[in-house]
Amino acid sequence: MITAFRRYLETWYARAFFMIMVFAFIIWGVGDVVRLIGTSTWVAKVGGRTIEAQTLMAEYQRDIAAATRELPAGQEASADLRRRVGETALQRLIGQAALAIELQDLRIVTPDKAVAEVAHDMPAFRGSDGKFSKPVFDTVLRNNGLTEARFLDMLRSDISQRQLLGAVAAGASVPDVLVKPLYEAQYEKRSADMAEFPLAAAPAPAEPDQATLHRWYDNHPDSYASSEYRRIKAIELSPRTLAPEITVTDDDLKAWYDQHRTEFVTTAKRSSEVISVSDEAKAKALAEQWRGGAGWAAMQKAAAEQGVGAITFDDAVPSQFPDPDLAKAVFAAPADTVSSPVHGALGWFVFKVTKATAGQDKTLEEVKDTVRSRVIADKATDLMYDRANKVDNLLANGTSLDEMPADLGLAGVSGTLDSEGNAMDGSKAPIPGAPELKAAIIKAAFQAQKGDPPRLTEVQTPSLGGSAYFALVVENVIPSAPRPYDEVAQKVKEDWTFDQQRKEQERAAAGMLAAIKSGRSFSDAATIAGVTPHITPLVTRDQTAEGMPPELQRVLFELKPSEPTMQETAEAFIVAVPAEIIDPDPKADQAGYDQVRKAVARSVGQDLSSVFAEALRLRANPRVDQKNVDQIIQP
């Protein structure tokens, strides 16, 4: 047989066949090499720097993983989301490359020691003792898909870029013509003449007939339908579920409390109106006038006539007052009382405390439970990341929630709830864990669909420290359904009655508004409408106060003097006009003016940095290989 085969191979047509095969292999091999040589692997060229595809791939994978975690359970990233995330990552790399070229040209270098110090100070890398922990450092990098070398390179680049951009931003200068209108808008104070038309005070309407009530019921079907309910099964992985495995000693509690002492100390604050004068006689005269019933606007006017300062302090700590003796007196005085003249290093003062907020200094015993939960959260960090990776792998392999191993520190929960987190009997569904975790589980339950596979989701839990994980499945959906009229008849009547009362008060408020617009005074229009007007407290645009409805405050500063407005709140209709408008004086409030100047300078500095970075990017003339980019973003 072998002899015959050898004889066959010596024939001319067998030799020709093998020559063809050898020639084909040679051509194919050379072709592959030629194709490999001619294929580019870069996604962008910036100046003299090249951004390789694998660099963009690593950035893109981290960013898309973070974006996917924000999606509803079971939902995959769409093509549009992948494109947006990929383009953002590419532009970030291009900007970093352009900045790196400028840093190299300027010879800006960040030494290893500075990089290490910044890394050691990062809260994310601290262990339970509050100090830098190498195991925590390695775990955080691993969970974010970073090697140590890559992270340190990124950190070094970030520090150098902040040095450069910080120098650019530091050159920002803002003129008074830009600062003054912003200061005036922020510190302008207004009060309003206001009349209320409470819905509850409206006269009861005539008794409705059944046809009217049935018509109301038919026109508002959603108001009388049962809620949609969902039966879910969920698992939780958190410091709470891992607590049995973690030992916390009294020394641990004391060490953590001492390190975070400031979190449990609240500084006392005072809001006050202060008049500063040069001599005692003027101070006494102004104090008498103030005690005689003059309002703050009148006292400001009196101070201006005498050439003295009148300043308002809102929620100020002692160090914010210009004179230590004044601060001491303000914090010792009762609220809503005009003081006797106070002599300080800067002259004489008369003041009135308008609001007093007491300070607090909580002991370890008072906050022991909070401290314990925070210590457990810190100690659970390494353990939780490790367990989360194991759970994630099990879920990816198709393991159901019921089949999860018992030694992973998981807690399970199941039940039926609505979108508000209520059970079918109206009570709160017994979902364990931090408030942030409960809210995330409820939200995910109504975003997922029945049959969607469980997916592990991380939730930040600042109320207890650290974070937590959960995964859930929707076992059943009980859709919303109309409730019979007889079952909700009383509620229908109450809603119809409330609507009639609301319309009645709306008509009355609209009548008063029309009377003011026709030329009647506010007080006359209120008398005709049968309501008693009053003046609201003075507020700024951002400062809230009892007696100033937020709905009115939002529009008050857009009104012209004497211009009326009508607003609806949850309890009433309101008719109001601006009563007192106090324009702030930069000379009397230099601290507030300087604060606005600094804020504007920061904003301008950030704009300068952005413009500078964009100019560097354009100067580097980046070129993008869109084909390679698309292969990464839209494989």
C-alpha positions as CSV (number, residue, x, y, z in Angstrom):
1,M,0.0,0.0,0.0
2,I,2.7,2.4,1.0
3,T,4.8,1.5,-2.0
4,A,1.8,2.2,-4.3
5,F,1.3,5.6,-2.6
6,R,5.0,6.5,-3.1
7,R,4.7,5.5,-6.8
8,Y,1.6,7.7,-7.1
9,L,3.4,10.7,-5.6
10,E,6.2,10.4,-8.2
11,T,3.7,11.1,-11.1
12,W,3.8,14.5,-12.8
13,Y,0.2,15.4,-11.9
14,A,0.7,14.8,-8.2
15,R,3.8,16.9,-8.2
16,A,1.9,19.7,-10.0
17,F,-0.9,19.5,-7.4
18,F,1.5,20.0,-4.5
19,M,3.3,22.8,-6.2
20,I,0.0,24.6,-6.6
21,M,-0.8,24.1,-2.9
22,V,2.6,25.4,-1.8
23,F,2.3,28.4,-4.1
24,A,-1.2,29.2,-2.6
25,F,0.0,29.0,1.0
26,I,2.9,31.4,0.1
27,I,0.5,33.9,-1.5
28,W,-2.0,33.7,1.4
29,G,0.8,34.2,4.0
30,V,2.4,37.1,2.2
31,G,-1.1,38.7,1.7
32,D,-1.8,38.5,5.4
33,V,1.5,40.1,6.2
34,V,0.9,42.9,3.7
35,R,-2.6,43.5,5.0
36,L,-1.2,43.6,8.6
37,I,1.5,46.1,7.6
38,G,-1.0,48.3,5.8
39,T,-3.6,48.4,8.7
40,S,-3.5,51.4,11.0
41,T,-4.3,50.9,14.7
42,W,-4.5,54.5,15.8
43,V,-7.8,56.4,16.4
44,A,-6.4,59.9,16.6
45,K,-3.2,61.9,16.1
46,V,-2.7,65.0,18.1
47,G,0.4,67.1,17.3
48,G,3.2,64.6,17.5
49,R,1.3,62.2,19.7
50,T,-0.7,59.1,18.7
51,I,-3.8,57.8,20.6
52,E,-3.9,54.0,20.0
53,A,-7.1,52.0,19.7
54,Q,-6.4,50.1,22.9
55,T,-6.2,53.4,24.8
56,L,-9.6,54.5,23.6
57,M,-11.0,51.0,24.1
58,A,-10.0,51.0,27.8
59,E,-11.5,54.5,28.4
60,Y,-14.6,53.6,26.5
61,Q,-15.2,50.3,28.4
62,R,-14.9,52.1,31.8
63,D,-17.3,54.9,30.7
64,I,-19.9,52.6,29.1
65,A,-19.8,50.3,32.2
66,A,-20.6,53.4,34.3
67,A,-23.3,54.6,32.0
68,T,-24.9,51.1,31.8
69,R,-25.2,50.9,35.6
70,E,-27.5,54.0,35.5
71,L,-29.9,52.2,33.1
72,P,-33.0,50.3,34.3
73,A,-32.4,46.7,35.2
74,G,-32.1,44.5,32.2
75,Q,-31.8,47.3,29.7
76,E,-28.7,47.3,27.4
77,A,-26.9,50.4,26.1
78,S,-28.4,51.6,22.9
79,A,-26.4,52.4,19.8
80,D,-26.9,56.1,20.4
81,L,-25.7,55.9,24.0
82,R,-22.6,53.9,22.9
83,R,-21.8,56.5,20.3
84,R,-22.2,59.4,22.7
85,V,-20.1,57.8,25.4
86,G,-17.4,56.8,22.8
87,E,-17.2,60.3,21.3
88,T,-16.9,61.9,24.8
89,A,-14.1,59.5,25.7
90,L,-12.3,60.2,22.4
91,Q,-12.6,64.0,22.8
92,R,-11.3,63.7,26.4
93,L,-8.2,61.8,25.3
94,I,-7.6,64.4,22.5
95,G,-7.9,67.2,25.0
96,Q,-5.5,65.5,27.4
97,A,-3.0,64.9,24.6
98,A,-3.1,68.5,23.6
99,L,-2.5,69.6,27.2
100,A,0.3,67.1,27.5
101,I,2.1,68.7,24.6
102,E,1.8,72.1,26.2
103,L,3.0,70.7,29.5
104,Q,6.0,69.2,27.8
105,D,6.8,72.5,26.0
106,L,6.5,74.4,29.3
107,R,8.6,71.8,31.1
108,I,5.9,71.4,33.8
109,V,6.6,68.1,35.7
110,T,4.9,66.5,38.7
111,P,7.4,64.6,40.9
112,D,6.6,61.1,42.2
113,K,6.4,62.3,45.7
114,A,3.6,64.8,44.9
115,V,1.7,62.0,43.1
116,A,2.0,59.7,46.0
117,E,0.9,62.4,48.5
118,V,-2.2,63.1,46.5
119,A,-3.1,59.4,46.1
120,H,-2.6,58.8,49.9
121,D,-5.0,61.7,50.7
122,M,-7.8,60.4,48.6
123,P,-10.8,59.3,50.8
124,A,-11.6,56.4,48.4
125,F,-8.3,54.7,49.4
126,R,-8.7,54.9,53.2
127,G,-9.1,51.9,55.4
128,S,-11.1,51.6,58.6
129,D,-8.5,53.5,60.5
130,G,-8.9,56.6,58.2
131,K,-5.4,56.1,56.7
132,F,-4.3,55.0,53.3
133,S,-4.8,51.3,52.8
134,K,-3.0,49.4,50.0
135,P,-5.6,46.6,49.9
136,V,-8.4,49.2,49.5
137,F,-6.3,51.0,46.9
138,D,-5.9,47.7,44.9
139,T,-9.5,46.8,45.2
140,V,-10.8,50.2,44.0
141,L,-8.5,50.1,41.0
142,R,-9.5,46.6,40.2
143,N,-13.2,47.4,40.3
144,N,-12.7,50.3,38.0
145,G,-10.6,48.4,35.5
146,L,-7.3,50.2,36.2
147,T,-3.8,49.0,36.8
148,E,-1.7,50.8,39.4
149,A,0.7,52.1,36.7
150,R,-2.2,53.4,34.6
151,F,-3.9,55.1,37.5
152,L,-0.7,56.8,38.6
153,D,0.0,58.1,35.1
154,M,-3.6,59.5,35.0
155,L,-3.1,61.1,38.4
156,R,0.2,62.6,37.4
157,S,-1.3,64.0,34.2
158,D,-4.3,65.4,36.1
159,I,-2.1,67.2,38.7
160,S,0.1,68.7,36.0
161,Q,-3.0,69.8,34.0
162,R,-4.5,71.4,37.1
163,Q,-1.3,73.3,37.6
164,L,-1.4,74.7,34.1
165,L,-5.1,75.4,34.0
166,G,-5.1,76.8,37.5
167,A,-2.4,79.3,36.5
168,V,-4.7,80.3,33.6
169,A,-7.7,80.7,35.8
170,A,-5.8,82.7,38.4
171,G,-5.5,85.5,35.9
172,A,-9.2,86.1,35.8
173,S,-10.2,89.6,36.8
174,V,-13.8,90.9,37.0
175,P,-14.8,94.6,36.8
176,D,-17.4,96.2,39.1
177,V,-19.7,96.7,36.1
178,L,-20.1,92.9,36.1
179,V,-20.1,92.2,39.8
180,K,-22.5,94.9,40.9
181,P,-25.6,93.8,39.1
182,L,-25.0,90.2,40.3
183,Y,-24.5,91.4,43.9
184,E,-27.7,93.5,43.8
185,A,-29.7,90.6,42.4
186,Q,-28.4,88.2,45.1
187,Y,-28.8,90.5,48.1
188,E,-31.8,92.6,47.1
189,K,-34.6,92.1,49.7
190,R,-38.3,92.3,49.2
191,S,-41.5,91.9,51.1
192,A,-45.1,91.9,49.8
193,D,-48.6,93.0,50.7
194,M,-50.4,89.7,50.6
195,A,-54.0,88.5,50.8
196,E,-55.0,84.9,51.0
197,F,-58.1,83.1,49.9
198,P,-57.9,79.7,51.7
199,L,-59.6,76.9,49.9
200,A,-60.9,75.5,53.2
201,A,-62.6,78.8,53.9
202,A,-64.8,78.8,50.8
203,P,-68.5,78.3,51.4
204,A,-69.8,74.8,50.9
205,P,-71.5,74.3,47.5
206,A,-75.1,73.1,47.1
207,E,-75.6,69.4,47.5
208,P,-74.8,67.7,44.1
209,D,-77.1,65.2,42.5
210,Q,-76.0,61.7,41.5
211,A,-75.7,62.5,37.9
212,T,-73.2,65.3,38.7
213,L,-71.1,62.9,40.8
214,H,-71.2,60.1,38.2
215,R,-70.1,62.6,35.6
216,W,-67.2,63.7,37.8
217,Y,-66.3,60.0,38.4
218,D,-66.4,59.2,34.6
219,N,-64.2,62.3,33.8
220,H,-61.5,61.4,36.3
221,P,-60.9,57.6,35.9
222,D,-57.3,57.7,37.0
223,S,-58.2,59.2,40.3
224,Y,-60.3,56.2,41.3
225,A,-58.2,53.4,39.9
226,S,-56.2,51.0,42.1
227,S,-52.4,51.2,42.0
228,E,-50.3,49.0,39.9
229,Y,-48.5,46.4,42.1
230,R,-45.5,44.3,41.4
231,R,-44.4,41.2,43.2
232,I,-40.6,41.2,43.4
233,K,-37.8,39.1,44.8
234,A,-34.5,40.9,45.7
235,I,-31.2,40.3,47.3
236,E,-29.2,42.9,49.2
237,L,-25.4,43.1,49.8
238,S,-24.4,45.9,52.2
239,P,-22.5,46.7,55.3
240,R,-25.7,45.8,57.2
241,T,-25.8,42.3,55.8
242,L,-22.1,41.8,56.4
243,A,-22.2,43.2,59.9
244,P,-22.3,39.8,61.6
245,E,-18.9,39.0,60.0
246,I,-17.3,42.3,61.2
247,T,-16.0,43.0,64.7
248,V,-16.3,46.6,66.0
249,T,-14.6,47.5,69.3
250,D,-15.2,50.5,71.5
251,D,-11.7,51.7,70.5
252,D,-12.8,51.6,66.9
253,L,-15.9,53.7,67.7
254,K,-13.8,56.3,69.6
255,A,-11.1,56.5,66.9
256,W,-13.7,57.1,64.2
257,Y,-15.7,59.6,66.3
258,D,-12.5,61.6,67.1
259,Q,-11.5,61.6,63.5
260,H,-15.0,62.8,62.3
261,R,-15.7,65.1,65.3
262,T,-16.7,68.0,63.2
263,E,-19.6,66.2,61.7
264,F,-21.3,66.2,65.1
265,V,-20.6,69.8,66.0
266,T,-23.0,72.5,64.7
267,T,-21.8,76.1,65.2
268,A,-24.4,78.6,66.6
269,K,-25.6,81.2,64.1
270,R,-27.4,84.5,64.3
271,S,-29.2,86.6,61.9
272,S,-29.2,90.3,62.9
273,E,-29.7,93.9,61.8
274,V,-26.8,96.1,63.0
275,I,-26.3,99.9,63.0
276,S,-22.7,101.1,63.5
277,V,-22.1,104.6,64.8
278,S,-19.2,106.6,66.0
279,D,-20.5,107.9,69.3
280,E,-22.7,106.7,72.2
281,A,-25.2,109.6,71.9
282,K,-26.2,108.7,68.3
283,A,-26.4,105.1,69.3
284,K,-28.8,105.8,72.1
285,A,-31.0,108.0,69.9
286,L,-31.2,105.4,67.2
287,A,-31.9,102.7,69.8
288,E,-34.8,104.7,71.2
289,Q,-36.2,105.3,67.7
290,W,-35.9,101.6,66.9
291,R,-37.6,100.6,70.2
292,G,-40.4,103.1,69.4
293,G,-41.7,100.8,66.6
294,A,-39.6,101.9,63.6
295,G,-39.1,99.0,61.1
296,W,-35.7,98.1,59.6
297,A,-36.3,100.0,56.4
298,A,-37.0,103.2,58.5
299,M,-33.8,102.5,60.6
300,Q,-31.7,102.1,57.4
301,K,-33.0,105.4,56.2
302,A,-32.3,107.1,59.6
303,A,-28.8,105.7,59.5
304,A,-28.2,106.9,56.0
305,E,-29.3,110.4,57.0
306,Q,-26.8,110.4,59.8
307,G,-24.0,109.0,57.6
308,V,-23.7,105.7,59.6
309,G,-23.7,102.1,58.5
310,A,-26.7,99.7,58.6
311,I,-25.8,96.1,57.9
312,T,-27.8,92.8,57.8
313,F,-26.1,89.5,58.8
314,D,-27.9,86.3,57.8
315,D,-27.1,83.1,59.6
316,A,-23.6,84.4,60.6
317,V,-21.1,82.7,62.9
318,P,-19.1,84.8,65.4
319,S,-16.1,85.2,63.1
320,Q,-18.3,86.9,60.4
321,F,-19.0,89.9,62.5
322,P,-16.5,92.7,62.0
323,D,-16.0,93.4,65.8
324,P,-15.4,90.7,68.5
325,D,-17.3,92.7,71.1
326,L,-20.3,93.0,68.7
327,A,-20.2,89.3,68.0
328,K,-20.1,88.5,71.8
329,A,-23.1,90.8,72.4
330,V,-25.1,89.4,69.5
331,F,-24.7,85.8,70.6
332,A,-25.7,86.7,74.2
333,A,-28.8,88.7,73.2
334,P,-32.4,87.4,73.0
335,A,-34.2,87.4,69.6
336,D,-36.5,90.2,68.5
337,T,-35.2,92.7,71.0
338,V,-33.4,96.0,70.2
339,S,-30.1,96.1,72.2
340,S,-28.7,98.8,74.3
341,P,-25.6,100.5,72.7
342,V,-22.6,98.2,72.6
343,H,-19.1,99.6,72.6
344,G,-16.5,97.7,70.6
345,A,-13.1,98.2,69.0
346,L,-14.6,99.7,65.9
347,G,-17.1,102.1,67.6
348,W,-20.7,101.8,68.9
349,F,-23.3,99.3,67.8
350,V,-27.1,99.0,68.1
351,F,-28.5,95.7,66.9
352,K,-31.6,93.4,66.8
353,V,-31.3,89.6,66.6
354,T,-33.9,88.4,64.1
355,K,-33.1,84.7,64.2
356,A,-31.1,82.5,66.6
357,T,-29.9,79.0,65.7
358,A,-28.4,77.1,68.6
359,G,-25.2,75.1,68.2
360,Q,-24.9,71.5,69.0
361,D,-22.0,69.3,70.2
362,K,-23.1,65.7,70.3
363,T,-21.2,63.2,72.4
364,L,-20.1,59.7,71.3
365,E,-22.9,58.2,73.4
366,E,-25.5,60.3,71.6
367,V,-24.4,59.2,68.1
368,K,-23.1,55.8,69.0
369,D,-25.5,53.9,66.6
370,T,-24.6,56.2,63.7
371,V,-20.9,55.9,64.4
372,R,-21.2,52.1,64.6
373,S,-22.9,51.9,61.2
374,R,-20.2,54.1,59.6
375,V,-17.4,52.1,61.1
376,I,-19.0,48.9,59.8
377,A,-19.4,50.5,56.4
378,D,-15.7,51.4,56.3
379,K,-14.6,47.9,57.5
380,A,-16.9,46.2,55.0
381,T,-15.5,48.0,51.9
382,D,-12.9,45.3,50.9
383,L,-15.2,42.4,51.9
384,M,-18.2,43.9,50.0
385,Y,-16.3,44.5,46.8
386,D,-15.0,40.9,46.8
387,R,-18.5,39.5,47.5
388,A,-20.1,41.8,44.8
389,N,-17.7,40.4,42.2
390,K,-18.6,36.9,43.1
391,V,-22.4,37.7,43.0
392,D,-22.0,39.4,39.7
393,N,-20.2,36.4,38.2
394,L,-22.9,34.0,39.5
395,L,-25.6,36.2,38.0
396,A,-23.8,36.4,34.7
397,N,-23.6,32.6,34.6
398,G,-27.4,32.3,35.1
399,T,-27.6,31.6,38.8
400,S,-31.0,32.6,40.1
401,L,-31.5,34.6,43.3
402,D,-32.8,31.5,45.1
403,E,-29.7,29.6,44.2
404,M,-27.2,32.1,45.6
405,P,-24.7,30.6,48.1
406,A,-25.5,31.2,51.8
407,D,-21.9,32.3,52.7
408,L,-21.9,35.5,50.6
409,G,-23.5,37.7,53.3
410,L,-26.7,38.3,51.2
411,A,-30.1,39.2,52.6
412,G,-33.2,38.3,50.7
413,V,-36.6,40.0,50.5
414,S,-39.8,39.4,48.5
415,G,-43.2,41.0,48.5
416,T,-45.8,43.0,46.6
417,L,-45.6,46.8,46.4
418,D,-46.7,49.9,44.4
419,S,-44.6,52.6,43.0
420,E,-44.7,54.5,46.3
421,G,-43.3,51.5,48.2
422,N,-46.6,50.6,49.9
423,A,-47.9,47.1,50.3
424,M,-51.4,46.1,49.3
425,D,-52.7,46.8,52.8
426,G,-51.5,50.4,52.6
427,S,-48.5,49.9,55.0
428,K,-44.9,50.5,54.0
429,A,-43.3,47.5,52.3
430,P,-40.7,46.1,54.6
431,I,-37.7,46.7,52.4
432,P,-34.5,46.6,54.6
433,G,-31.4,48.7,54.3
434,A,-30.6,52.4,53.9
435,P,-33.2,54.9,52.6
436,E,-31.2,55.3,49.4
437,L,-31.2,51.5,48.8
438,K,-35.0,51.3,49.5
439,A,-35.7,54.0,46.9
440,A,-33.4,52.4,44.3
441,I,-35.1,49.0,44.7
442,I,-38.6,50.5,44.4
443,K,-37.5,52.5,41.3
444,A,-35.9,49.4,39.7
445,A,-38.9,47.3,40.4
446,F,-41.1,49.5,38.2
447,Q,-38.5,49.9,35.5
448,A,-37.8,46.2,35.1
449,Q,-40.2,43.9,33.2
450,K,-41.4,40.4,34.2
451,G,-38.8,37.9,33.0
452,D,-35.8,40.3,32.9
453,P,-32.7,38.6,34.3
454,P,-31.4,40.0,37.6
455,R,-28.5,42.4,37.4
456,L,-26.3,43.6,40.3
457,T,-26.6,47.3,40.9
458,E,-24.5,49.5,43.2
459,V,-26.2,52.3,45.2
460,Q,-24.4,55.0,47.1
461,T,-25.7,55.2,50.7
462,P,-24.4,58.5,52.3
463,S,-26.9,58.2,55.2
464,L,-25.0,55.2,56.5
465,G,-21.7,55.6,54.7
466,G,-20.3,53.6,51.8
467,S,-22.5,51.9,49.3
468,A,-24.7,48.8,48.9
469,Y,-25.7,46.4,46.1
470,F,-29.0,44.8,45.1
471,A,-30.4,42.6,42.4
472,L,-34.1,41.9,41.8
473,V,-36.5,40.1,39.5
474,V,-40.2,40.9,38.9
475,E,-42.2,37.8,39.5
476,N,-45.7,39.2,38.7
477,V,-47.3,42.5,37.6
478,I,-50.8,43.3,38.9
479,P,-52.0,46.1,36.6
480,S,-54.1,49.1,37.7
481,A,-57.8,48.7,37.4
482,P,-60.9,51.1,37.9
483,R,-62.6,50.8,41.2
484,P,-66.4,50.6,41.2
485,Y,-68.3,53.8,41.8
486,D,-70.0,52.5,45.0
487,E,-66.6,51.8,46.5
488,V,-65.3,55.3,46.0
489,A,-68.6,57.3,46.2
490,Q,-67.6,59.2,49.3
491,K,-64.2,60.1,47.8
492,V,-65.9,61.3,44.6
493,K,-68.1,63.6,46.5
494,E,-65.2,65.0,48.6
495,D,-63.2,65.7,45.4
496,W,-66.1,67.3,43.6
497,T,-66.8,69.5,46.7
498,F,-63.1,70.5,46.9
499,D,-63.1,71.4,43.2
500,Q,-66.1,73.7,43.6
501,Q,-64.5,75.4,46.6
502,R,-61.3,75.9,44.7
503,K,-63.2,77.5,41.8
504,E,-65.0,79.8,44.2
505,Q,-61.8,81.1,45.8
506,E,-60.1,81.4,42.4
507,R,-63.0,83.7,41.2
508,A,-62.7,85.8,44.4
509,A,-58.9,86.1,44.0
510,A,-59.2,87.0,40.4
511,G,-61.8,89.7,41.3
512,M,-59.4,91.3,43.7
513,L,-56.6,91.2,41.2
514,A,-58.8,92.9,38.6
515,A,-59.8,95.6,41.2
516,I,-56.1,96.4,41.8
517,K,-55.3,96.5,38.1
518,S,-58.3,98.9,37.6
519,G,-56.7,101.4,40.1
520,R,-57.9,100.5,43.6
521,S,-55.5,100.4,46.4
522,F,-54.4,97.0,47.8
523,S,-56.2,97.5,51.1
524,D,-59.4,98.7,49.5
525,A,-59.5,95.8,47.1
526,A,-58.9,93.4,50.0
527,T,-61.7,95.0,52.0
528,I,-64.1,94.6,49.1
529,A,-63.0,91.0,48.7
530,G,-63.6,90.4,52.4
531,V,-60.0,89.3,53.3
532,T,-57.4,90.7,55.7
533,P,-54.1,91.6,54.1
534,H,-50.7,91.4,55.8
535,I,-47.1,92.0,55.0
536,T,-44.7,89.1,54.4
537,P,-41.1,89.0,55.9
538,L,-38.3,90.5,53.9
539,V,-36.4,87.8,51.9
540,T,-33.8,87.6,49.2
541,R,-34.2,85.5,46.1
542,D,-32.7,82.5,47.8
543,Q,-33.5,83.1,51.5
544,T,-36.7,81.4,52.8
545,A,-38.8,82.6,55.7
546,E,-41.9,81.5,57.4
547,G,-44.8,83.5,56.1
548,M,-43.4,83.8,52.6
549,P,-45.0,81.2,50.3
550,P,-42.4,79.8,47.8
551,E,-44.9,80.2,45.0
552,L,-45.0,84.0,45.7
553,Q,-41.3,84.3,46.3
554,R,-40.5,82.8,42.9
555,V,-42.2,85.7,41.0
556,L,-41.9,88.5,43.6
557,F,-38.5,89.7,42.3
558,E,-39.7,89.9,38.7
559,L,-42.5,92.3,39.6
560,K,-42.4,96.1,39.2
561,P,-43.3,98.3,42.2
562,S,-47.1,98.1,42.8
563,E,-47.5,95.4,40.1
564,P,-50.0,92.8,41.4
565,T,-49.8,89.1,41.0
566,M,-52.0,86.1,41.7
567,Q,-50.6,82.7,42.7
568,E,-52.0,79.3,43.7
569,T,-50.6,77.3,46.5
570,A,-51.7,73.9,47.8
571,E,-54.0,75.5,50.4
572,A,-55.0,78.9,48.9
573,F,-55.0,81.5,46.2
574,I,-52.8,84.5,46.9
575,V,-53.0,88.1,45.6
576,A,-49.9,90.2,46.3
577,V,-48.0,93.3,45.4
578,P,-44.4,94.3,46.3
579,A,-44.4,96.2,49.6
580,E,-40.8,97.0,50.5
581,I,-37.8,96.8,48.1
582,I,-34.4,97.2,49.7
583,D,-31.4,97.6,47.4
584,P,-28.2,96.4,48.9
585,D,-25.3,98.8,49.5
586,P,-21.9,97.4,48.6
587,K,-20.1,99.9,50.8
588,A,-22.1,98.7,53.9
589,D,-21.6,95.1,53.0
590,Q,-18.1,94.7,51.7
591,A,-17.9,91.1,52.8
592,G,-20.9,90.1,50.7
593,Y,-19.7,92.1,47.8
594,D,-16.3,90.4,47.9
595,Q,-17.9,87.0,48.1
596,V,-19.9,87.7,44.9
597,R,-16.7,89.0,43.2
598,K,-14.8,85.8,44.1
599,A,-17.6,83.6,42.8
600,V,-17.7,85.5,39.5
601,A,-13.9,85.4,39.3
602,R,-14.1,81.6,39.8
603,S,-16.6,81.3,37.0
604,V,-14.6,83.5,34.6
605,G,-11.5,81.5,35.5
606,Q,-13.2,78.2,34.6
607,D,-14.3,79.7,31.3
608,L,-10.8,80.9,30.6
609,S,-9.4,77.4,31.4
610,S,-12.0,75.9,29.0
611,V,-11.2,78.3,26.2
612,F,-7.4,77.8,26.7
613,A,-7.8,74.0,26.6
614,E,-9.9,74.2,23.4
615,A,-7.4,76.6,21.8
616,L,-4.6,74.0,22.6
617,R,-6.7,71.3,21.0
618,L,-7.3,73.3,17.9
619,R,-3.7,74.2,17.6
620,A,-2.7,70.6,17.8
621,N,-4.9,69.9,14.7
622,P,-6.2,66.5,15.8
623,R,-6.9,63.9,13.1
624,V,-9.3,61.1,13.7
625,D,-9.5,57.7,12.1
626,Q,-13.3,57.4,12.3
627,K,-13.2,53.8,10.9
628,N,-11.1,52.6,13.8
629,V,-13.2,54.6,16.3
630,D,-16.4,53.1,14.9
631,Q,-15.0,49.6,15.3
632,I,-14.6,50.3,19.0
633,I,-17.8,52.2,19.6
634,Q,-20.2,50.2,17.3
635,P,-18.6,46.8,17.0
